[in-house]
Amino acid sequence: MTKAPISLDPYATSLALYKGLAYLMVIVSTALLVNRVERVRAMVILFVVSGAFQALYGAAENLFGERESLVFSVVLEEAATGSFIYKNHFANYLLLSLCLGIGLIVSQLHSTPSGSWVQRLLRWSKGALSQKMFWRMAIVIMVIALVMSRSRMGNAAFFAATVLGSLVALMFYKDKPRALVVFMLSILFVDSVIIGSLFGFDQVQQEIAETSLATETRDEVVEWSIPMIKDFAVTGVGMGGFGSSFPSYMQRAIGYYNHAHNEYVEFAVEAGIPMTLMLGAICLWSLKKCINVMRTHNSKTLKGTALGCFMAIVGMLLHISVDFNLQPPANALTFLVLLTLTGCLEPVRVQRRLRGATRV
């Protein structure tokens, strides 16, 4: 009696198992430790500062015309890549950090009545000297670096996530800040268009316009991967096994592809359709959780974080349709922590009420 292997590439699957266990420990740690508003805010600030550092590093190398990384001794592309090898992974990390940065600023916007012009002037003066201005500059830096990455889908996903996040905030955000609309419009037009045009946004637009299926082979990789999904629909070929299994399904020579450049297809190939649907359900559940927090919560920090997480999840779901952004540990861990964070936001409200009841 012969036994069917659990994976077509046992070595790659064993490595994926170890990596998955490490991810699981981070998820469990996040779920257990992020149980107070202060910790939620600290987590968001950590990601925004990390993204701003990546943006400064990547943009500086590109602006100074460095052809070799200042730290990692690898040959650089014309586009900014930061500490990543691949520009789209760099853009994806900035996308996630940008969305959280937007949520952080929204949580600090005032919702008081407009008042007299003197009161408005005082609020504007305080705002110019507050932490909001620091985070606003961090967002500008990350937008510049995102444009300099020359990532077509990275920029498009950020724009789409910002538009959708703005619409969701307008529909569901409880006690909307008065400056919410102005702030979101400034992100869309001032940062993405005006500032971006100074740092190569027109080149990104040109690359998008010149993109043709005749010159791209990613669509063929996706097309040829469909029979793999059909042949291993339930269990998949094993995590990490796409690169070693795909050559058997290639119909002509298009080069070596160790990833599908489409995470939905690659995950379905490696883990099977049931696990892919489960992952999709988790993402949809997280989006619903974000909307619930924005709609019902009284905490500005938690509502702003929910908006940032909503935008980040939408941006990631769009970006992974044409790239493999869940493969770098930095991007995968950030995304998993965000999904976990969405489930941590609502319980914070229960804990605050219980503490309040104890004091009474």
C-alpha positions as CSV (number, residue, x, y, z in Angstrom):
1,M,0.0,0.0,0.0
2,T,1.5,3.3,-1.1
3,K,1.1,6.5,0.9
4,A,0.4,9.8,-0.9
5,P,2.8,12.5,0.3
6,I,1.3,15.4,2.2
7,S,3.4,17.8,0.1
8,L,5.1,17.6,-3.3
9,D,8.0,19.6,-1.9
10,P,8.4,18.4,1.7
11,Y,11.5,20.5,2.4
12,A,9.7,23.8,1.4
13,T,6.6,22.8,3.3
14,S,8.7,22.1,6.5
15,L,10.2,25.6,6.2
16,A,6.7,27.0,5.7
17,L,5.6,25.2,8.9
18,Y,8.4,26.7,11.0
19,K,7.6,30.1,9.6
20,G,3.9,29.6,10.3
21,L,4.6,28.7,13.9
22,A,6.6,31.9,14.3
23,Y,3.7,33.9,12.8
24,L,1.3,32.1,15.2
25,M,3.3,33.1,18.2
26,V,3.3,36.7,17.1
27,I,-0.5,36.5,16.6
28,V,-1.1,35.0,20.0
29,S,1.2,37.6,21.7
30,T,-0.7,40.4,20.0
31,A,-4.1,39.0,21.0
32,L,-3.0,38.6,24.6
33,L,-1.1,41.9,25.1
34,V,-2.9,44.5,23.0
35,N,-5.8,44.8,25.4
36,R,-5.7,48.5,26.3
37,V,-6.2,51.7,24.3
38,E,-2.6,52.8,25.2
39,R,-1.2,49.6,23.7
40,V,-3.3,49.9,20.6
41,R,-2.0,53.4,20.1
42,A,1.6,52.2,20.8
43,M,1.2,49.4,18.2
44,V,0.0,51.8,15.5
45,I,2.8,54.3,16.3
46,L,5.4,51.5,16.0
47,F,4.2,50.7,12.5
48,V,4.1,54.3,11.4
49,V,7.6,55.1,12.6
50,S,8.9,51.9,11.0
51,G,7.2,52.9,7.7
52,A,8.6,56.4,7.9
53,F,12.1,55.1,8.5
54,Q,11.8,52.7,5.5
55,A,10.6,55.7,3.4
56,L,13.5,57.9,4.5
57,Y,16.1,55.2,3.8
58,G,14.6,54.2,0.5
59,A,14.1,57.7,-0.8
60,A,17.5,58.9,0.3
61,E,19.3,56.1,-1.6
62,N,17.3,56.9,-4.7
63,L,17.7,60.6,-4.5
64,F,21.5,60.3,-3.9
65,G,21.7,58.1,-7.0
66,E,23.2,55.2,-5.1
67,R,23.7,52.1,-7.3
68,E,24.5,49.8,-4.3
69,S,22.7,49.6,-1.0
70,L,24.3,51.5,1.7
71,V,23.7,48.7,4.2
72,F,23.0,45.5,2.4
73,S,25.6,45.6,-0.4
74,V,23.1,44.6,-3.1
75,V,22.7,46.3,-6.5
76,L,19.8,48.7,-6.5
77,E,17.2,49.3,-9.2
78,E,16.3,52.8,-10.5
79,A,13.2,52.6,-8.2
80,A,13.4,53.0,-4.4
81,T,13.4,49.7,-2.5
82,G,14.4,50.5,1.0
83,S,15.7,47.5,2.9
84,F,13.7,45.2,0.5
85,I,15.1,43.5,-2.6
86,Y,11.9,43.9,-4.6
87,K,10.3,47.3,-5.1
88,N,6.7,46.0,-4.9
89,H,7.4,44.6,-1.4
90,F,8.8,47.9,-0.4
91,A,5.7,49.7,-1.7
92,N,3.4,47.2,0.0
93,Y,5.0,47.8,3.4
94,L,4.6,51.6,2.9
95,L,1.0,51.0,1.9
96,L,0.2,49.3,5.2
97,S,2.1,51.9,7.2
98,L,0.5,54.8,5.3
99,C,-3.0,53.5,6.0
100,L,-2.3,53.2,9.7
101,G,-0.7,56.7,9.7
102,I,-3.9,58.1,8.2
103,G,-6.0,56.4,10.9
104,L,-3.6,57.8,13.6
105,I,-4.1,61.3,12.4
106,V,-7.9,60.9,12.1
107,S,-8.0,59.8,15.7
108,Q,-6.5,63.1,16.7
109,L,-8.8,65.3,14.7
110,H,-11.2,67.5,16.8
111,S,-14.9,67.2,16.6
112,T,-15.9,70.4,18.4
113,P,-18.2,73.0,16.8
114,S,-16.5,75.5,14.5
115,G,-16.9,78.5,16.8
116,S,-15.6,81.9,16.1
117,W,-12.7,82.7,13.8
118,V,-10.5,83.4,16.9
119,Q,-11.3,79.9,18.2
120,R,-10.5,78.4,14.8
121,L,-7.2,80.2,14.6
122,L,-6.3,79.0,18.1
123,R,-7.1,75.4,17.1
124,W,-5.1,75.7,13.9
125,S,-2.1,77.1,15.8
126,K,-2.3,74.3,18.3
127,G,-2.6,71.7,15.5
128,A,0.5,73.1,13.8
129,L,2.5,72.6,17.0
130,S,1.0,69.2,18.0
131,Q,1.9,65.6,17.2
132,K,-0.5,65.7,14.3
133,M,2.0,67.8,12.3
134,F,4.7,65.2,13.0
135,W,2.6,62.3,11.8
136,R,1.4,64.4,8.8
137,M,5.1,64.9,7.7
138,A,5.6,61.2,8.2
139,I,2.8,60.5,5.8
140,V,4.2,62.9,3.2
141,I,7.6,61.2,3.4
142,M,6.0,57.8,2.9
143,V,3.9,59.0,0.0
144,I,7.0,60.4,-1.7
145,A,8.8,57.0,-1.2
146,L,5.8,55.1,-2.4
147,V,5.8,57.1,-5.7
148,M,9.6,56.7,-6.0
149,S,9.1,52.9,-5.7
150,R,7.5,53.0,-9.2
151,S,5.1,50.3,-8.1
152,R,2.1,50.6,-10.3
153,M,-0.3,48.5,-8.2
154,G,1.2,49.8,-5.0
155,N,0.2,53.3,-5.8
156,A,-3.1,52.3,-7.4
157,A,-4.0,50.2,-4.3
158,F,-3.2,53.1,-1.9
159,F,-5.3,55.5,-3.9
160,A,-8.2,53.0,-4.1
161,A,-8.0,52.1,-0.4
162,T,-8.0,55.8,0.5
163,V,-11.1,56.5,-1.6
164,L,-12.9,53.5,-0.2
165,G,-11.8,54.3,3.4
166,S,-13.1,57.8,3.0
167,L,-16.5,56.7,1.8
168,V,-16.8,54.1,4.6
169,A,-15.8,56.8,7.2
170,L,-18.4,59.2,5.9
171,M,-21.1,56.5,6.1
172,F,-20.2,54.8,9.4
173,Y,-17.8,56.9,11.5
174,K,-19.5,57.8,14.8
175,D,-19.1,61.5,15.7
176,K,-17.1,62.3,12.5
177,P,-14.4,65.0,13.1
178,R,-15.1,68.2,11.3
179,A,-11.8,68.1,9.4
180,L,-12.2,64.5,8.2
181,V,-13.3,65.3,4.7
182,V,-10.6,68.0,4.3
183,F,-7.9,65.7,5.6
184,M,-8.8,62.8,3.3
185,L,-9.0,65.1,0.3
186,S,-5.6,66.4,1.1
187,I,-4.2,62.8,1.1
188,L,-5.8,62.1,-2.3
189,F,-4.9,65.3,-4.1
190,V,-2.2,67.2,-2.2
191,D,0.0,64.2,-1.4
192,S,-0.8,61.7,-4.2
193,V,-1.0,64.2,-7.0
194,I,0.9,67.4,-6.3
195,I,3.7,66.1,-4.1
196,G,3.8,62.8,-6.0
197,S,4.2,64.6,-9.3
198,L,7.4,66.2,-8.0
199,F,8.9,62.8,-7.3
200,G,8.0,60.8,-10.4
201,F,4.2,60.2,-10.2
202,D,4.1,60.9,-14.0
203,Q,6.5,58.0,-14.5
204,V,4.2,55.7,-12.6
205,Q,1.2,56.8,-14.7
206,Q,3.2,56.2,-17.9
207,E,4.2,52.7,-16.7
208,I,0.5,51.9,-16.0
209,A,-0.5,53.2,-19.4
210,E,2.2,51.2,-21.2
211,T,1.4,48.0,-19.3
212,S,0.2,45.4,-21.9
213,L,-0.7,41.8,-21.6
214,A,1.3,41.2,-24.7
215,T,4.5,42.1,-22.8
216,E,3.5,40.6,-19.4
217,T,3.6,36.9,-18.6
218,R,2.0,37.0,-15.2
219,D,-1.4,36.4,-16.7
220,E,-0.1,33.2,-18.3
221,V,1.2,32.1,-14.9
222,V,-2.2,32.5,-13.4
223,E,-3.9,30.8,-16.4
224,W,-1.5,27.8,-16.2
225,S,-1.9,27.5,-12.5
226,I,-5.7,26.8,-12.7
227,P,-5.1,23.1,-13.7
228,M,-2.9,22.8,-10.5
229,I,-5.8,24.0,-8.4
230,K,-8.1,21.5,-10.0
231,D,-5.7,18.6,-9.5
232,F,-5.1,19.5,-5.8
233,A,-8.3,21.2,-5.0
234,V,-8.7,20.0,-1.4
235,T,-5.2,19.8,0.1
236,G,-3.0,21.7,-2.4
237,V,0.5,20.8,-3.4
238,G,1.9,21.8,0.0
239,M,2.9,25.2,1.4
240,G,6.0,26.5,-0.4
241,G,5.6,24.0,-3.3
242,F,4.4,26.4,-6.1
243,G,7.9,27.0,-7.4
244,S,8.8,23.3,-7.8
245,S,5.4,22.2,-9.1
246,F,4.6,25.0,-11.6
247,P,7.3,24.0,-14.3
248,S,5.3,20.8,-14.9
249,Y,2.3,22.8,-15.9
250,M,4.1,25.4,-18.1
251,Q,3.0,25.3,-21.8
252,R,6.0,27.2,-23.1
253,A,9.2,28.8,-21.8
254,I,8.5,32.1,-20.1
255,G,11.3,32.0,-17.5
256,Y,11.4,30.7,-13.9
257,Y,8.5,31.7,-11.6
258,N,8.8,30.6,-8.0
259,H,5.7,32.6,-7.2
260,A,2.4,33.2,-9.0
261,H,2.4,37.0,-8.7
262,N,-1.1,36.5,-7.4
263,E,-1.5,35.4,-3.8
264,Y,-5.0,34.1,-4.2
265,V,-3.9,31.7,-6.9
266,E,-0.7,30.7,-5.1
267,F,-2.5,30.1,-1.8
268,A,-5.1,28.0,-3.6
269,V,-2.4,26.0,-5.3
270,E,-0.4,25.4,-2.1
271,A,-3.1,25.1,0.5
272,G,-6.2,24.1,-1.4
273,I,-9.6,25.8,-2.0
274,P,-11.0,25.2,1.5
275,M,-8.1,27.0,3.3
276,T,-8.2,29.8,0.7
277,L,-11.9,30.4,1.4
278,M,-11.2,30.3,5.1
279,L,-8.5,33.0,4.7
280,G,-10.9,35.1,2.7
281,A,-13.6,34.7,5.4
282,I,-11.1,36.0,8.0
283,C,-10.3,39.1,5.9
284,L,-14.0,39.8,5.4
285,W,-14.7,39.3,9.1
286,S,-11.9,41.7,9.9
287,L,-13.4,44.4,7.6
288,K,-16.8,43.9,9.3
289,K,-15.1,44.3,12.7
290,C,-13.5,47.6,11.6
291,I,-16.8,49.0,10.5
292,N,-18.5,47.9,13.8
293,V,-15.8,49.8,15.8
294,M,-16.1,52.9,13.7
295,R,-19.9,52.8,14.0
296,T,-20.3,52.1,17.7
297,H,-17.2,53.0,19.6
298,N,-16.6,56.2,21.6
299,S,-12.8,56.0,21.7
300,K,-11.1,58.2,19.1
301,T,-8.0,56.1,19.1
302,L,-9.9,52.9,18.5
303,K,-12.1,54.4,15.8
304,G,-9.1,55.9,14.0
305,T,-7.2,52.6,14.3
306,A,-10.2,50.7,12.9
307,L,-10.2,53.1,9.9
308,G,-6.5,52.6,9.3
309,C,-6.8,48.8,9.5
310,F,-9.8,48.8,7.1
311,M,-7.8,50.8,4.5
312,A,-4.7,48.6,5.0
313,I,-6.7,45.4,4.6
314,V,-8.4,46.7,1.4
315,G,-5.0,47.9,0.0
316,M,-3.4,44.5,0.7
317,L,-6.3,42.6,-0.8
318,L,-5.9,44.7,-4.0
319,H,-2.1,44.6,-4.2
320,I,-1.8,40.8,-3.7
321,S,-3.9,40.2,-6.8
322,V,-0.9,41.0,-9.0
323,D,2.0,40.3,-6.7
324,F,3.3,38.0,-3.9
325,N,3.4,40.5,-1.0
326,L,2.6,37.9,1.6
327,Q,5.9,36.1,1.1
328,P,8.3,38.6,2.8
329,P,8.1,38.0,6.6
330,A,7.9,41.8,7.3
331,N,4.8,42.3,5.1
332,A,3.1,39.0,6.1
333,L,3.7,39.7,9.9
334,T,2.4,43.3,9.6
335,F,-0.7,42.1,7.8
336,L,-1.4,39.3,10.3
337,V,-0.9,41.7,13.2
338,L,-3.4,44.1,11.6
339,L,-6.0,41.3,11.2
340,T,-5.4,40.3,14.8
341,L,-5.7,43.9,15.9
342,T,-9.1,44.2,14.4
343,G,-10.3,41.5,16.7
344,C,-8.7,43.3,19.7
345,L,-10.5,46.6,19.3
346,E,-14.0,45.7,20.4
347,P,-13.0,43.9,23.6
348,V,-11.1,47.0,24.8
349,R,-14.4,48.7,25.2
350,V,-15.7,45.9,27.5
351,Q,-12.6,46.2,29.7
352,R,-12.9,49.9,30.0
353,R,-16.5,49.6,31.1
354,L,-15.7,46.9,33.6
355,R,-12.9,49.1,35.1
356,G,-15.3,52.0,35.2
357,A,-17.9,49.9,37.0
358,T,-15.3,48.8,39.5
359,R,-14.4,52.4,40.4
360,V,-18.1,53.2,41.0
